Amino acid sequence: MAVKIVDRDNPVLRQVAKEIPVSDITKPRIKETIKKMKEVLDAEEDGVGLAAPQIGVSLRIFIISEKAFDLSEDIHQRREELRKSKTVKTGNLVFINPRIVKISKETHFMEEGCLSVRWAYGRIKRSKKTTVEAYDEDGKKFTRGASGLVAEIFQHEMDHLEGKLFIDSATDIREMPPERNLKTY
């Protein structure tokens, strides 16, 4: 059975995700969850990040597509860039038991959407810079800092692990479905 992204009404999205014992990170159950997450994210034309609760698994894991590091912060431009790059497969960065260790006081409003709240977009206040500490797939601890879009993704995915959706605090929420009248060859 194919794994699908759960939508905003699924109760798992409102739960605080469970931490994974470090000794369990390399076990088959966690590896399989990460594999499913990668498959699901890779199948999404406009997805740049995914948290385990979004596939119905209440564990503290999120992944980010490496292509996120090269995308525009403008949501319209980003959607176009993602649409054009859909045939290009990139790697995914895995964050297990992540925690934000540093966050800038400087904030800005960003346009944001979510694969579990399909086609809704809104403005949300996020810190401009964020540093996350986590474990990778091999159980090694690492620290990763980011600014702009990737800092926003860190914060968005961390919200998922805390049972929060971006629509809980976003303003100017509107529907923005994809243009389906484009010809593909």
C-alpha positions as a printed Julia matrix, in Angstrom:
185×3 Matrix{Float64}:
  0.0    0.0     0.0
  1.37   3.39   -0.99
  2.1    5.85    1.79
  0.26   9.14    1.45
  0.48  12.51    3.11
 -2.18  12.93    5.79
 -4.3   16.04    5.64
 -4.97  18.73    8.22
 -7.87  16.82    9.83
 -5.74  13.82   10.84
 -5.22  13.82   14.65
 -1.56  12.72   14.32
 -0.74  16.23   13.07
 -1.88  17.65   16.42
  0.25  15.34   18.59
  3.69  16.12   19.96
  5.87  13.59   18.12
  7.82  11.03   20.15
 11.57  11.21   20.51
 13.51   8.24   19.17
 16.05   6.58   21.47
 19.47   7.14   19.86
 20.09   3.37   20.0
 16.99   2.85   17.78
 17.97   5.28   15.0
 19.64   2.6    12.86
 16.93  -0.02   13.44
 14.82  -1.24   10.5
 11.61   0.48   11.69
 13.25   3.92   11.62
 15.09   3.21    8.35
 11.78   2.17    6.76
 10.03   5.32    8.0
 12.81   7.5     6.53
 12.68   5.57    3.24
  8.9    6.14    3.01
  9.32   9.83    3.83
 11.9   10.23    1.06
  9.66   8.46   -1.45
  6.69  10.63   -0.52
  8.66  13.89   -0.64
 10.3   12.95   -3.95
  6.84  12.32   -5.44
  5.66  15.83   -4.57
  6.33  18.35   -7.3
  6.32  21.32   -4.93
  7.52  19.74   -1.67
 10.75  20.84   -0.01
 10.3   19.35    3.47
  8.34  16.64    5.23
  7.87  15.62    8.86
  7.1   12.06    9.94
  3.65  13.02   11.33
  2.71  14.03    7.78
  2.81  10.35    6.79
  0.95   9.35    9.96
  4.01   8.47   12.06
  4.35  10.33   15.36
  8.16  10.36   15.53
 10.6   13.28   15.71
 11.98  13.09   12.18
 11.9   15.55    9.33
 13.61  15.67    5.97
 14.49  18.55    3.67
 15.14  18.31   -0.04
 18.63  19.5    -0.95
 17.08  21.52   -3.77
 15.56  23.81   -1.09
 18.96  25.42   -0.65
 18.83  26.82   -4.2
 15.23  28.06   -4.32
 13.79  31.55   -4.19
 12.07  32.82   -1.05
  9.23  34.18   -3.21
  6.49  31.55   -3.23
  5.36  32.18   -6.82
  8.89  31.99   -8.16
  9.63  28.95   -5.96
  6.59  27.06   -7.3
  7.76  27.74  -10.85
 11.32  26.66  -10.04
 10.03  23.44   -8.47
  7.69  22.73  -11.37
 10.56  23.06  -13.82
 12.91  20.92  -11.72
 10.5   18.05  -11.07
 12.49  15.62  -13.16
 15.69  16.37  -11.25
 16.16  14.08   -8.26
 18.24  15.42   -5.43
 19.11  14.05   -2.05
 17.26  14.64    1.18
 18.77  15.75    4.46
 17.48  13.77    7.45
 16.97  15.32   10.9
 16.19  12.9    13.75
 15.28  14.25   17.21
 15.96  17.79   15.99
 15.97  20.75   18.29
 16.48  24.41   17.58
 19.62  25.53   19.39
 19.78  29.07   18.05
 17.25  31.37   16.46
 17.66  34.97   15.37
 15.68  37.74   16.99
 15.33  39.29   13.56
 12.12  38.09   11.91
 10.21  38.62    8.7
  6.95  37.52    7.15
  7.21  34.74    4.6
  4.71  33.17    2.27
  4.21  29.56    3.3
  2.25  26.46    2.37
  2.11  22.85    3.55
  1.69  19.44    1.92
 -0.84  18.53    4.64
 -2.86  21.71    4.09
 -2.98  21.42    0.32
 -3.14  24.56   -1.76
 -3.58  26.91    1.22
 -0.92  29.59    1.53
 -0.48  32.39    4.01
  1.94  34.84    5.54
  3.73  33.72    8.67
  6.32  35.39   10.86
  9.56  33.4    11.04
 13.05  34.07   12.32
 15.51  34.89    9.56
 18.17  32.48   10.86
 17.91  29.16   12.65
 20.38  26.55   13.86
 19.22  22.98   14.4
 20.98  20.14   16.19
 19.89  16.61   15.26
 21.0   13.08   14.47
 21.49  11.76   10.95
 20.41   8.35    9.64
 23.55   6.74   11.08
 22.95   8.09   14.57
 25.64  10.77   14.34
 24.87  14.12   15.92
 25.29  17.23   13.75
 24.46  20.92   13.77
 23.17  22.81   10.75
 22.52  26.52   10.47
 20.49  28.24    7.79
 18.92  31.5     6.77
 16.05  32.48    4.51
 13.94  29.71    3.04
 15.82  26.85    4.73
 15.51  28.55    8.14
 11.78  28.82    7.43
 11.62  25.12    6.55
 13.43  24.21    9.8
 10.82  26.16   11.78
  7.89  24.8     9.77
  8.98  21.17   10.2
  9.72  21.68   13.91
  6.16  23.0    14.28
  4.89  19.71   12.82
  6.83  17.8    15.47
  5.11  19.93   18.14
  1.62  19.3    16.74
  1.24  22.71   15.1
  0.26  23.66   11.55
  1.29  26.86    9.82
 -2.38  27.87    9.47
 -2.55  28.17   13.27
 -0.59  31.43   13.12
 -0.58  32.48    9.45
 -2.46  35.51    8.17
 -3.92  36.26    4.75
 -4.59  32.56    4.1
 -5.81  31.88    0.57
 -6.2   29.01   -1.85
 -3.64  28.81   -4.65
 -4.15  25.55   -6.59
 -1.7   24.57   -9.31
 -2.3   25.55  -12.88
 -3.59  22.32  -14.44
 -3.96  23.67  -17.96
 -0.26  23.43  -18.72
  0.62  21.0   -21.49
  3.26  18.42  -20.7
  5.27  16.68  -23.38
